[in-house]
Amino acid sequence: MPDGSELVLPVPEGAPSERHWPLALRALERRDFRLFWFGQAIAQTGNWMQIVAQGWLVYQLTDSPLMLGVVSVVGLLPVVPVSLLAGVISDRFPRRNLIIATDVVLMLQALALAWLTWQGTIQVWHVIALSFVLGASASLQQPARLAFVADIVGEEDLTNAVALNASVYNVARIVGPVIAGLLMGAVGAAGCFFVNGVAYVPVLVALLAIKIRRRSRPVDDSKIGHSLMHGFRYMWNARTMRSLMLLVAVSSFFALPYVTLLPAFANDVLGVGPQGLGWLTTMVGIGAVVGALGVGNVPASRRGWWLITGNLIAPIFLVFFSMSHSFVLSLALLVLVGAGNAVRNTLANSLLQLNADGDYQGRVMSVYNLLFNGMSRVGALGIGGLAQFIGIPWAIGLGAMACVIWGLFVIWRMPYVQRL
């Protein structure tokens, strides 16, 4: 193992003795992972419906790209304390129970948003408040959800399971925005919020049906603060994890905020309505599914090379997207952007888990989640504010160019990354 760390994973019950699924889907041979995967497909589809509908609703209420960034960054406020606490909790308590509890909260906030919108009383401060609840709940859940994959598959299938887990997020990115566009045209944003809330019911049923064996963990009697410090020290001293975290942080801050600005780009630059916004988001998802599934078949010796390639090509195509005024060309470019981002993020996720000691996996995933989601939200506020002054295309393009420079720097000064 790199960095002298040892991967300690449970042997899940019902591990397949023979292979019947295609190699790209081999982790789905495990019953518990199938239940989890299909449950997440439903949840993430509803979540993307809410993301698209909420962005469109906020822009219609405010006509401000800066406010899109404000709503996004409000969801970040609880991310830092909650994510770090969630990592410790995930390493100490059953992860499935934590996922179930937070799913219930996410369901209730979606239904509250639907009710306010249906009543015609929705205001921006309602969206901001519920965005805070969403951010806190998702931050508490995410480290457990990421580490839970390692609980239900063996080391042999972990990279494939992480790739499939990423692909379900991106399949939802395809289906969710299309449904959102159709629903918003028919019944408005409230319908998207309501469907998202109801979608958590089968998700909870699937989680309850999982029969994962209890995972034995050493008893940790240290205080939470000490556990956090031990986790930080462990990650900082491991060059591999330190480099992967830095790679994720920079890319998330400068490149990923384009997603937050898509409603404004669709409305002001391309001149398309909510259906057009839905298709733009869908194209990102199509590319991301292709990228994530492709990663599932990457040989272990080529993971690092694909990681730095995805880290470079995604912002290159994002630069071209920022200059586009053609709807069709923008759709094609977003497929390539989505594929590059998926390759980078899926491989960074799986390499972190493969190099993390089992006792620290929850804390490692909590920092990964903090950097991946947190930095993108901070970046969304900065890029959104910049767009207010210099225009949406220029703001997206400058952020993408910063990532191109960063990608070249990684190749030049961090050559060991391509050997991971």
C-alpha positions as CSV (number, residue, x, y, z in Angstrom):
1,M,0.0,0.0,0.0
2,P,1.3,3.5,-0.7
3,D,2.2,5.7,2.2
4,G,2.5,2.6,4.4
5,S,-1.2,2.6,5.0
6,E,-3.2,-0.6,5.1
7,L,-6.7,-1.0,3.8
8,V,-8.9,-2.8,6.4
9,L,-12.2,-3.7,4.9
10,P,-14.9,-6.2,6.1
11,V,-15.7,-9.2,4.0
12,P,-19.4,-8.6,3.1
13,E,-21.8,-11.4,3.4
14,G,-23.0,-13.0,0.2
15,A,-19.8,-12.1,-1.8
16,P,-20.2,-13.6,-5.2
17,S,-18.3,-16.8,-5.9
18,E,-18.8,-16.6,-9.7
19,R,-19.0,-13.7,-12.1
20,H,-22.2,-13.3,-14.1
21,W,-22.4,-9.5,-14.6
22,P,-20.3,-7.6,-17.1
23,L,-17.0,-6.4,-15.7
24,A,-18.2,-2.7,-15.7
25,L,-21.1,-3.7,-13.4
26,R,-19.5,-6.5,-11.4
27,A,-20.1,-4.8,-8.0
28,L,-23.8,-5.1,-8.6
29,E,-23.5,-8.9,-8.1
30,R,-23.6,-8.1,-4.4
31,R,-27.2,-7.9,-3.1
32,D,-26.6,-5.2,-0.5
33,F,-24.8,-3.0,-3.0
34,R,-27.6,-3.5,-5.6
35,L,-30.2,-2.3,-3.0
36,F,-28.0,0.7,-2.1
37,W,-27.3,1.6,-5.7
38,F,-30.9,1.5,-6.9
39,G,-32.0,3.4,-3.8
40,Q,-29.4,6.1,-4.5
41,A,-30.5,6.2,-8.2
42,I,-34.0,7.2,-7.0
43,A,-32.8,9.7,-4.4
44,Q,-30.3,11.4,-6.7
45,T,-32.8,11.7,-9.5
46,G,-35.1,13.6,-7.2
47,N,-32.3,15.6,-5.8
48,W,-31.3,16.8,-9.3
49,M,-34.9,17.7,-10.0
50,Q,-34.8,20.0,-7.0
51,I,-31.4,21.5,-7.9
52,V,-32.6,22.5,-11.4
53,A,-36.0,23.7,-10.2
54,Q,-34.5,25.6,-7.2
55,G,-31.9,27.4,-9.4
56,W,-34.6,28.4,-11.9
57,L,-36.9,29.6,-9.1
58,V,-34.2,31.7,-7.4
59,Y,-33.2,33.3,-10.7
60,Q,-36.9,34.1,-11.6
61,L,-37.4,35.6,-8.1
62,T,-34.2,37.7,-8.1
63,D,-32.9,38.0,-11.7
64,S,-29.4,37.9,-10.1
65,P,-26.5,35.6,-10.8
66,L,-25.0,36.7,-7.5
67,M,-28.0,35.5,-5.6
68,L,-27.6,32.1,-7.2
69,G,-24.1,32.0,-5.6
70,V,-25.5,33.3,-2.3
71,V,-28.1,30.5,-2.1
72,S,-25.4,28.0,-2.9
73,V,-22.9,29.3,-0.3
74,V,-25.6,29.3,2.4
75,G,-25.7,25.6,2.1
76,L,-22.0,25.7,2.8
77,L,-22.2,27.4,6.2
78,P,-23.0,24.1,8.1
79,V,-20.6,22.1,5.9
80,V,-17.4,22.7,7.7
81,P,-18.4,21.9,11.3
82,V,-21.0,19.2,10.3
83,S,-18.8,17.4,7.7
84,L,-15.9,17.1,10.2
85,L,-18.2,15.9,12.9
86,A,-19.8,13.5,10.5
87,G,-16.5,11.9,9.8
88,V,-15.9,11.1,13.4
89,I,-19.5,9.9,13.9
90,S,-19.2,7.7,10.7
91,D,-16.1,6.0,12.2
92,R,-17.8,5.3,15.5
93,F,-21.5,4.4,14.8
94,P,-23.4,2.4,12.2
95,R,-23.3,4.2,9.0
96,R,-26.6,2.9,7.7
97,N,-28.5,4.4,10.6
98,L,-26.9,7.8,10.0
99,I,-27.9,7.7,6.3
100,I,-31.5,6.8,7.1
101,A,-31.9,9.6,9.7
102,T,-30.5,12.2,7.3
103,D,-32.7,11.0,4.4
104,V,-35.8,11.6,6.6
105,V,-34.7,15.2,7.1
106,L,-33.9,15.7,3.4
107,M,-37.4,14.4,2.6
108,L,-39.1,16.8,4.9
109,Q,-37.2,19.9,3.6
110,A,-38.2,19.0,0.0
111,L,-41.8,18.7,1.0
112,A,-41.7,22.0,2.9
113,L,-40.3,23.7,-0.2
114,A,-43.0,22.1,-2.4
115,W,-45.7,23.4,0.0
116,L,-44.5,26.9,0.1
117,T,-44.1,27.1,-3.7
118,W,-47.6,25.6,-4.3
119,Q,-49.1,28.1,-1.9
120,G,-47.5,31.0,-3.8
121,T,-45.8,32.3,-0.6
122,I,-42.3,31.3,-1.5
123,Q,-39.6,34.0,-0.9
124,V,-35.9,33.9,-1.4
125,W,-35.3,33.7,2.4
126,H,-37.4,30.5,2.5
127,V,-35.1,29.0,-0.1
128,I,-32.0,30.2,1.7
129,A,-33.3,28.7,5.1
130,L,-34.1,25.4,3.5
131,S,-30.8,25.4,1.6
132,F,-29.1,25.6,5.0
133,V,-31.1,22.6,6.3
134,L,-30.2,20.7,3.0
135,G,-26.5,21.6,3.4
136,A,-26.4,20.4,7.0
137,S,-28.2,17.2,6.4
138,A,-26.3,16.3,3.3
139,S,-23.0,17.1,5.0
140,L,-23.8,14.8,7.9
141,Q,-24.7,12.0,5.5
142,Q,-22.1,12.3,2.8
143,P,-19.0,10.8,4.6
144,A,-21.1,7.9,5.8
145,R,-22.6,7.3,2.4
146,L,-19.2,7.4,0.7
147,A,-17.6,5.1,3.3
148,F,-20.6,2.8,3.4
149,V,-19.7,1.6,-0.1
150,A,-16.5,0.0,1.4
151,D,-18.7,-1.7,4.0
152,I,-20.8,-3.6,1.5
153,V,-18.2,-4.6,-1.1
154,G,-14.8,-6.1,-0.8
155,E,-11.5,-4.6,-1.8
156,E,-11.6,-6.5,-5.0
157,D,-14.6,-4.6,-6.2
158,L,-14.1,-1.2,-4.4
159,T,-13.0,0.8,-7.4
160,N,-15.8,-0.6,-9.5
161,A,-18.3,0.1,-6.8
162,V,-17.1,3.7,-6.4
163,A,-17.3,4.2,-10.1
164,L,-20.9,2.8,-10.1
165,N,-21.8,5.0,-7.2
166,A,-20.5,8.0,-9.1
167,S,-22.3,6.9,-12.2
168,V,-25.7,6.7,-10.4
169,Y,-25.2,10.3,-9.4
170,N,-24.6,11.2,-13.0
171,V,-27.4,9.0,-14.4
172,A,-29.6,11.0,-12.1
173,R,-28.1,14.1,-13.6
174,I,-29.4,12.9,-17.0
175,V,-32.9,11.9,-15.9
176,G,-33.6,14.4,-13.2
177,P,-33.2,17.6,-15.2
178,V,-35.3,16.3,-18.1
179,I,-38.1,15.4,-15.7
180,A,-37.6,18.8,-14.0
181,G,-37.9,20.7,-17.3
182,L,-41.1,18.8,-18.2
183,L,-42.6,19.3,-14.7
184,M,-41.7,22.9,-14.5
185,G,-43.4,23.5,-17.9
186,A,-46.5,21.7,-16.7
187,V,-47.0,22.3,-13.0
188,G,-44.1,24.6,-12.0
189,A,-41.2,24.1,-9.7
190,A,-43.4,22.9,-6.8
191,G,-44.0,19.6,-8.7
192,C,-40.2,18.9,-8.8
193,F,-39.9,19.6,-5.1
194,F,-42.8,17.3,-4.2
195,V,-41.5,14.4,-6.4
196,N,-38.1,14.7,-4.7
197,G,-39.7,14.4,-1.3
198,V,-41.8,11.4,-2.2
199,A,-38.8,9.7,-3.8
200,Y,-37.2,9.2,-0.4
201,V,-39.8,6.6,0.5
202,P,-38.4,3.7,-1.7
203,V,-34.9,4.9,-0.7
204,L,-35.6,4.3,2.9
205,V,-37.2,0.9,2.2
206,A,-34.1,-0.2,0.3
207,L,-31.8,0.9,3.1
208,L,-33.8,-1.0,5.7
209,A,-33.6,-4.1,3.5
210,I,-29.8,-4.2,3.5
211,K,-28.5,-7.1,5.7
212,I,-24.9,-6.0,6.1
213,R,-22.9,-7.7,8.7
214,R,-21.8,-5.6,11.6
215,R,-18.4,-4.1,11.1
216,S,-16.0,-4.6,13.9
217,R,-14.2,-1.4,14.9
218,P,-11.8,-0.7,17.7
219,V,-13.3,1.2,20.5
220,D,-12.4,4.9,20.3
221,D,-12.7,6.6,23.7
222,S,-10.9,9.8,22.7
223,K,-12.7,13.1,22.5
224,I,-14.1,14.2,19.2
225,G,-11.5,17.0,19.0
226,H,-8.7,14.5,19.5
227,S,-10.2,12.2,16.9
228,L,-10.3,15.0,14.4
229,M,-6.7,16.0,15.0
230,H,-5.6,12.4,14.6
231,G,-7.4,12.2,11.3
232,F,-5.9,15.5,10.1
233,R,-2.4,14.4,11.1
234,Y,-2.9,11.1,9.4
235,M,-4.0,12.7,6.1
236,W,-1.4,15.4,6.1
237,N,1.5,12.9,6.7
238,A,0.3,10.7,3.8
239,R,1.6,12.3,0.6
240,T,-0.8,10.5,-1.6
241,M,-3.9,11.6,0.3
242,R,-2.6,15.2,0.7
243,S,-2.0,15.5,-3.0
244,L,-5.4,14.0,-3.9
245,M,-7.2,16.4,-1.5
246,L,-5.4,19.4,-3.0
247,L,-6.2,18.3,-6.5
248,V,-9.9,18.0,-5.6
249,A,-10.0,21.4,-3.7
250,V,-8.5,23.5,-6.5
251,S,-10.6,22.0,-9.2
252,S,-13.8,22.3,-7.2
253,F,-13.2,26.0,-6.3
254,F,-12.4,27.2,-9.9
255,A,-14.3,24.9,-12.2
256,L,-17.4,23.4,-10.6
257,P,-19.2,26.7,-9.9
258,Y,-20.2,26.7,-13.6
259,V,-23.0,24.3,-12.5
260,T,-24.5,27.0,-10.2
261,L,-24.4,29.6,-13.0
262,L,-26.1,27.3,-15.6
263,P,-29.6,28.9,-15.0
264,A,-28.2,32.3,-15.7
265,F,-26.1,31.1,-18.7
266,A,-29.2,29.3,-20.2
267,N,-31.4,32.4,-19.7
268,D,-29.1,35.3,-20.6
269,V,-26.5,33.8,-22.9
270,L,-28.2,31.1,-24.8
271,G,-31.8,32.4,-24.5
272,V,-33.4,29.0,-23.7
273,G,-36.0,28.4,-21.0
274,P,-36.3,25.8,-18.2
275,Q,-36.5,23.0,-20.7
276,G,-33.2,24.2,-22.3
277,L,-31.6,24.4,-18.8
278,G,-32.7,20.8,-18.2
279,W,-31.0,19.6,-21.4
280,L,-27.8,21.5,-20.5
281,T,-27.6,19.8,-17.1
282,T,-28.6,16.4,-18.7
283,M,-25.6,16.7,-21.1
284,V,-23.3,17.1,-18.2
285,G,-24.8,13.9,-16.7
286,I,-24.4,11.9,-20.0
287,G,-20.7,12.8,-20.2
288,A,-20.2,12.0,-16.5
289,V,-21.9,8.6,-16.8
290,V,-19.6,7.7,-19.7
291,G,-16.6,8.9,-17.7
292,A,-17.5,7.1,-14.5
293,L,-18.3,3.8,-16.2
294,G,-15.1,4.1,-18.2
295,V,-13.1,4.5,-14.9
296,G,-14.6,1.3,-13.6
297,N,-12.6,-0.6,-16.3
298,V,-9.3,1.3,-15.9
299,P,-6.4,-1.0,-15.0
300,A,-4.8,-0.3,-11.6
301,S,-1.6,0.7,-13.2
302,R,-3.3,3.5,-15.2
303,R,-5.5,5.1,-12.6
304,G,-3.1,8.0,-11.9
305,W,-2.6,8.7,-15.6
306,W,-6.4,8.9,-16.2
307,L,-6.7,11.1,-13.1
308,I,-4.4,13.8,-14.3
309,T,-5.9,13.6,-17.8
310,G,-9.4,14.1,-16.6
311,N,-8.2,17.0,-14.4
312,L,-6.8,18.7,-17.5
313,I,-9.4,18.1,-20.2
314,A,-12.5,19.1,-18.2
315,P,-11.5,22.7,-17.8
316,I,-10.2,22.9,-21.4
317,F,-13.6,22.1,-22.7
318,L,-15.2,24.4,-20.1
319,V,-13.2,27.3,-21.6
320,F,-14.7,26.5,-25.0
321,F,-18.2,26.3,-23.4
322,S,-17.8,29.7,-21.9
323,M,-17.3,31.2,-25.4
324,S,-20.2,29.4,-27.0
325,H,-23.4,31.1,-28.0
326,S,-24.8,28.1,-29.8
327,F,-27.2,25.8,-27.8
328,V,-26.3,22.7,-29.8
329,L,-22.5,23.3,-29.4
330,S,-23.0,24.0,-25.7
331,L,-24.7,20.7,-25.3
332,A,-21.8,18.8,-27.0
333,L,-19.2,20.7,-25.0
334,L,-20.9,19.9,-21.7
335,V,-20.8,16.2,-22.4
336,L,-17.0,16.5,-22.6
337,V,-16.8,18.6,-19.5
338,G,-18.9,16.1,-17.6
339,A,-16.8,13.2,-18.7
340,G,-13.5,14.9,-17.6
341,N,-14.9,15.9,-14.2
342,A,-16.3,12.4,-13.6
343,V,-12.9,10.7,-14.4
344,R,-11.1,13.1,-12.0
345,N,-13.5,12.9,-9.1
346,T,-14.3,9.1,-9.3
347,L,-10.6,8.2,-9.4
348,A,-9.7,10.7,-6.6
349,N,-12.5,9.2,-4.5
350,S,-11.5,5.6,-5.1
351,L,-7.8,6.2,-4.6
352,L,-8.5,7.9,-1.3
353,Q,-10.5,5.0,0.0
354,L,-7.9,2.4,-1.3
355,N,-5.1,4.3,0.5
356,A,-6.9,5.0,3.7
357,D,-6.7,2.9,6.8
358,G,-10.1,1.4,7.6
359,D,-10.2,3.2,11.0
360,Y,-9.9,6.6,9.3
361,Q,-12.2,6.1,6.3
362,G,-15.0,8.2,7.6
363,R,-12.8,11.1,8.4
364,V,-11.0,10.9,5.1
365,M,-14.3,10.9,3.3
366,S,-15.6,13.8,5.4
367,V,-12.6,16.0,4.3
368,Y,-13.0,14.9,0.7
369,N,-16.7,15.9,0.9
370,L,-15.8,19.2,2.5
371,L,-13.4,20.0,-0.2
372,F,-15.5,18.7,-3.1
373,N,-18.8,20.3,-2.1
374,G,-17.5,23.1,0.2
375,M,-14.9,24.6,-2.2
376,S,-17.4,24.5,-5.1
377,R,-19.9,26.5,-3.0
378,V,-17.3,29.1,-2.0
379,G,-16.2,29.2,-5.6
380,A,-19.9,29.7,-6.7
381,L,-20.1,32.8,-4.6
382,G,-16.9,34.2,-6.0
383,I,-17.6,33.3,-9.6
384,G,-21.2,34.5,-9.2
385,G,-20.0,37.9,-7.8
386,L,-17.5,38.2,-10.7
387,A,-20.2,37.4,-13.2
388,Q,-22.2,40.3,-11.8
389,F,-19.5,42.7,-12.9
390,I,-17.8,41.2,-16.0
391,G,-20.5,38.9,-17.3
392,I,-21.3,35.2,-17.0
393,P,-19.2,33.8,-19.9
394,W,-16.1,35.7,-18.7
395,A,-16.5,34.5,-15.1
396,I,-16.9,30.9,-16.1
397,G,-14.0,31.1,-18.6
398,L,-11.5,32.7,-16.1
399,G,-12.3,30.0,-13.6
400,A,-11.8,27.3,-16.2
401,M,-8.5,28.8,-17.3
402,A,-7.2,28.8,-13.7
403,C,-7.9,25.0,-13.7
404,V,-6.1,24.5,-17.0
405,I,-3.0,26.1,-15.5
406,W,-3.5,24.0,-12.3
407,G,-3.7,20.8,-14.4
408,L,-0.5,21.6,-16.2
409,F,1.2,22.4,-12.8
410,V,0.1,19.0,-11.5
411,I,1.7,17.2,-14.5
412,W,4.9,19.3,-14.1
413,R,5.5,19.4,-10.4
414,M,3.5,16.4,-9.1
415,P,4.6,13.5,-11.5
416,Y,4.1,10.9,-8.8
417,V,0.3,11.4,-9.1
418,Q,0.2,9.6,-12.4
419,R,1.9,6.6,-10.8
420,L,-0.8,6.1,-8.2
